[in-house]
């Protein structure tokens, strides 16, 4: 009999719950629920994800124990100082988990202290042993599910990693083939948003598969550095392909093949490299290391072009050469996997960018911290000042746990989550009142736990996915209501109290999730668009800041902040767009939303490139007048960005657009003079290349900003974000 993967995973979860409850009740533990809670949270789509969560849970629990002891030692009697210290601990965990590679470690650190607090009735100094017992129950669930996941139908990620690699490489080859076909045919390149999104999703899937496979496959773990390097090189190649398509959209109507020498040989070489990379990943055959190839322009033909056309060709040339470099690096990385090579040592570590993103302030991350802390304090104050509040500290604990998990996926619909959770809890009533009182011994109870857990898990996995928050909650809350233990008590009052506790929890979450601002996808989408445009304008205008100021610590911090916002906002825009119900919104069509996001992604790439252009080398060939015009362009472009982001509305956009075009016309000097200056010495050659590359990026941003302005004027933002939609 063939079982689907969903059925197998549901059987494993149900079996683990039965075993955990059997052991916990055999040891006469007071709250076996926490062992079941650990099983539900650790059960994931594959073995690697499950083991990752189990390991991070154990480490996070131990770290939280140390933190709990420290807080109790510092504030043993003062509950307000204790609560403030506890809030600071939770806030730190929530802030770090949102950009951490090990998110579940921080999730566990954030709520295990509250779990201990709930176990001791609000006073950790009285009975810390109860908290240790809760930790033991959780560790039991982790160990049991870990053993079942490894021994019964292990769903290893090694094959998933191989398929993810092949899919990404196939998409890269198709994407490159599309660009190369248009180069040969000299057709105008049109950007394809769907293909770009598919390529980015395949790239993200590969990085996730590498992390999972490193946990559940010894072979992958042994060469994890090589696989991580392969993932980073594959990402770099993906970005090079996206930039190539953008540059071809500007220059391909000129006939790129007519102005560059050896284009056909270059195309054949790159396609051969991509095919060899795919063969190496698929069959383990070492790829041949190609020779370095560099695209050169035909100077005599380029002299006849205008400055804007020459700049567009300069950007295309740079994109082609970047693609060549990244393809060679990718070949190095796939060969390293086969022979345990060390080419990754030639590249700088990504740890610097990781720590920058982890520690740099981010408005959305800070807002999620505020939401968690507000929910924690509302429930705690209600516990203190509402006599006999239903649930007591359990409400405080569950609100914090759900709010922390929601920080990882803030676009979830709270009403939908509450609805399905209450429905499942109501469906559990016949079992609680009719079936469970008639059960004789644990064997019959175990069968009931297995059947119920299997049905709920199977249906929830199909409807919401194995990693959905709704799936987790519809499995957890019935366990709270059943409250399996050796002294089982069945009470209608207890059952209705738990239903009311669930309602209280979601009511408090509904309040806290809209503090400090609305958590609805439409408004957060607009907020991130404005934030992105504001940071883009801030980076563009910083191009010609005096060297003395650029060396200051605060200026560097300011620039790093805006670079971080651009990187984060791009992801957040896509993230919130997925949470928008496109059938119910007004003021913007689906096509307009897709076009808007595409333009923002294009602008993000060009703004980052513009900031990295070497301004020092430009001064070797550009006159002071040229540099002055470039500075004026930066100021005008920044004003356009600020206008679109909602700032400085007193500036008239039509005059800005006319001045924007006029500035580019003023800088349109004779290309022939530049080409002759280029041949004088190496320093001038680099200066001309940088100057033309700068003008090409300016040309890209000019076109994208113009399209973005027209599109933004057609969108009714007030209707898109109106209260009726929320």
Secondary structure, 3 states (H helix, E strand, C coil): CCCCHHHHHHHHHHHHHHHHHHHHHHCCCCCCHHHHHHHHHHCCCCHHHHHHHHHHHHHHHHHHHHHHHHHHHHCCCCHHHHHHHHHHHHHHHHHHHCCCCCHHHHHHHHHHHHHHHHHCCCCCCCCHHHHHHHHHHHHHHHHHHHHHHHHCCCCCCHHHHHHHHHHHHHHHHHHHHHHHHHHHHCCCCCCCHHHHHHHHHHHHHHHHHHHHHHHHCHHHHHCHHHHHHHHHHHHHHHHHHHHHHHHHHHHHHHCHHHHEECHHHHHHHHHHHHHHHHHHHHHCCCCCCCCCCCCEECHHHHCCCCHHHHHHHHHHHHHHHHHHHHHHHHHHHHHHHHHCCCHHHHCCCCHHHHHHHHHCCCHHHHHHHHHHHHHHHHHHHHHHHCCCCCCCHHHHHHHHHHHHHHHHCCCCCHHHHHHHHHHHHHHCHHHHHHHHHHCCHHHHHHHHHHHHHHHHHHHHHHHHCCCCHHHHHHHHHHHHHHCCCCCCCCCHHHHHHHHHHHHHHHHHHHHHCCCCCCCCHHHHHHHHHHHHHHHHHHHHHCCCCCHHHHCCHHHHHHHHHHHHHHHHHHHHHHHHHHHCCCCCCCCCCHHHHHHHHHHHHHHHHHHHHHHHCCHHHHCCCCCHHHHHHHHHHHHHHHHHHHHHCCCCCCCCHHHHHHHHHHHHHHCCCCHHHHHHHHCCCHHHHHHHHHHHHHHHHHHHHHHHHHHHHHHHHHCCHHHHCCHHHC
